[in-house]
């Protein structure tokens, strides 16, 4: 299953970000805590050269907490300032401001030496599609500043958002990169909803996802769908059929509707109803 998705608006968005980076003090990159490395766009490292860097492991409430703690240490060792959060909860945003100030303390000190006081820190918010940038900004600003959607590609243009007196955020569209060198990355991004579902065959993708679940979270399927089946020793196709039957996804003649069952499976995973899961391990 070969997955690539790089529509034309992403090329335009990348050029726009390259033009705006000179205005920026810190680049804040949102990653999906369930797939931290796969959701990290390698092009951002080139874009953000010589800028302060912060990583937010978003949707941490749906990821394996023990593994998220290890990913935090991984990115800190790479020189990033790191936070984990569920950006839908706007009550926990003070650490964001504190971390931004800490990351930019040298810039603030330089400004003071030059007699510049209270100039806001300018932060660019970046990340792949559907990682939660708009939700994060709305929660941080404590108001609805950006359009939020449950499918990739909602944010099309840039906009500045003022956060109190201290910070100005530049929201940017979600961008991927032109080619995934490892197709496992494409699969993980498809699982979390960062690839347009309309270009995917959901049932085929679900069979791949069941492979992952059998190895790492095999009880999730029996617990969620109450199916009486030996997950480890059953064919993926049979497991998907059982999910279809359990959720009454039936075609004419009571044939299981595998596409509908696959859609339910991914909806449950992406919403956290399948349980807390992390899709990848820290590289050796």
N, C-alpha and C positions, 0 to 999 in steps of 0.2 A: 504494500500500500504506500504509494509515493505521495507525500503531502507537501505542497508549496502554495503559498498565498502571499502575493506582494502587489496589490492593486496600485494603480497609478497615483492615487492621492497620497500614498506613503512616500513616494519619491519627492513630491512637492513639499510634504510636511518636513522631511529631512532637510531639504534645502532651506526652508524657513527657520528651522532650529539652528542650522549652521550660521545663518545671518544674525540671529538673536543672541547667540552664546556670548558675544562680546559685552553684552549688558548685564551678564549674570555673575553672581558671587558664588552660588552653590547649586549643584545639580542634585536633585532629590529623585532617585529612581525607585519606583514602586515595583516590587516583584511579587509573584504569587507564592506564598509560603509553602504551597503544596508542590511546587516545582521551581525552586529558587534559581537554579542554574539555567534550566531550559527557558525560563521566562526573562532571563537577562540578555538584552540585546547587545551583542558585541560591538555594534556601531556606536553605542553610547560612550564607550571608553575613549574612542578616538575623538568624539565630539567634545567630551568634557575634560580634555587634557589641560592640566594646570588649574583646574577649578576644585574647590572643596567638594567632597562627595559624601552623599548620605544614601543609605539603602533602607527602605521600609519593606519588611516582609509582611505584606498585607494578606488578609483572609487567614490570619494565623489561628483563628478560632476553628477553622476547618482542617488544619494540618495537624500532624502528629507532634504534640508539644515537645516531646523528648528530642525529636529530630530537628525541630525548629531551633531549639537551644544550641544544637551543634552547628546549624547553619549560621546562626548569629556569630559564633566564634570564628567560623570560616571566613566570613566577610570582614570581620574586625581585623583578622590577621592579614587581609589584603589591603588594609588601610582605609576602610570605609567606617563612617559613623553609622551605627545600625540600631534600628528599632523594629519590634514586632508588634502588630496590632490588628484589630478588626476595625477598619475605618468607618464602619456603619455606626459605631458608638462614638458620638462626639464628646463624651465625657472625659476621654483619656488623651486629650490633645496637648496638654501642658508639656509633656516630655518632648513633643515635636519642636516646640519653640525653644526649649532649653537646649536641645541637641543642635538646632540650627545655629544658635548663638555660640555654643561651644565650638562648632566646626568653623565658624567665621570669626573667632575671637581675634585672630591676627589682623584681619581686615578692619574690624571695629577699632582696634588699637591704632592702626595706621591712620584711620579717619580722624581719630581724636588728636593725634599729633599734628595733623594738618588743620585742626580747628573745626573739623566737620563733625557735628554732633546730631544724633537722632536721624541720620540718613537710613532709610529702611534697607534691610538686606534683601537682595533680589534673588529669588530661587526659581529655577526652572523645574517643573514637574514632568518627568518623563516615564515611559513604560510602554509595554506592548499592549495591544488591544485587550479590553475586558479585564484589566488587572485591578481596576477600581480607582483610577485617578480622579474622576469626577466626584465619586462618593467621598473620597478622602478630602478633596478641596471643599466640598459643601459642609462636611463635618468640621473641618478646621476653621472655616469662615463662620460657622454657626448660622448659615443661611444658604438658600439655594442660588448658587452662582453659575452652575454648569448643568447641562442636560445629562441625565443619567439613563443608561439603557442596559439591558441584559444581553446585548449582542455586541460584537466588536464593531468599531467604526462609527460610534455615535458622535464623538468629538471630531469635527472636521477642521476647525480653524483655531487660532491662538487667542487667548484673552488674558489680561492682567487682573488679578484679584488682590485687593489690599486686606491684610490681616492685622488689625490693630494699627499701632504706630511703627512696629518693628519690622514687618515682613511684607514683601510684595511677591506674589506667586505668579509665574507665567505658566498657564496651562497649555499643553501641547497635545496634538492628536496621538493616538497609539500607533506606533510603527513597529513592524517586524524588519527582518533583513532579507535580502533577495534570495538566498539559498540556504537551506538547512543542510549542513555537511553530514549530520547524523540524523537518520530518519526517526530515531527514538525521540529526538527533540520535537519533531513535527507531530508525533503521536501524542506526546504529553501536552503540547499546546492545544491540540484538538480536544483532548480529554477535558481540559479546564475551560474550554470555550473561547480561546483566543484566535482560533481559525474560524472563518465563516462556515457555519454548519451546512449552508446550501451547496458547498462544493464537496461535501463529504458523503460517503455512503455509511449512514449511521450504524446499520446492522453489522457491516464488516468491521467498523471501528470498535463496536461493542465486543466482538469476538476477541480482538486484540486486548481490550481493557480487561476482559474476564481472565485472560492469561496472567496479567499482572495481579489481579485480585486473588487468584488461586495460590500464587506464590507468597503474597505478602499479607493479605487480609481476607482469608478464605471464609471466615465466619460472617463477614459483612453481608454476603448474599443470602445465606440462610436466615440470618437475624432479620434482615429488612423485608424479605419477600415470603418468609415462612414456608420455604420449599423443602420438601423432604427428599433430599438428593445428596449423594456423596460428591461434594464439589471437587475434591482432589482427583477423583477417578472417573469423572464424567467428561464427555466431550463438550466443548464450549457451546456448540450449536444446540445441544440438548439443554444446557443450563439456560440459554437465552429463551428457548421454547418454554421452559418451566416458568420463567419470569413472566412471559406473555400470558400463560394460562393463569398464573396467580393474580395478575392484574387485569384479567378479562380482556386482554388485547387479542380479539379473535376476528378472523375474516369469515367470509361465507363458508359454510361447511365446517365451522368450528376449527378452521386452520389457524395456528398461532400467527399473529401479526408481529413479525420480528422487528420491523422498522419502528413500530410504535413502542414495543418493549425496550428497544435500544434507546429511544428518546427518553423514556421513563428512567432507565438506568442512569443516563448522563444527567438528567435533571436532578435526580436524587444525589448523585455524587457532587455536582456543582453547587448544590444548596447545602451540603453538609449532612443531609439525611442518611447517607450511607455510612456515616461515621467519620472520625478524624483520620485523614490519610495524607501521607507524603509520598510523592511518586518517584523520587530519586534520592540516591545516597550521595554523600560528599565524596568527590573523587579522591583516589589514592594519592 
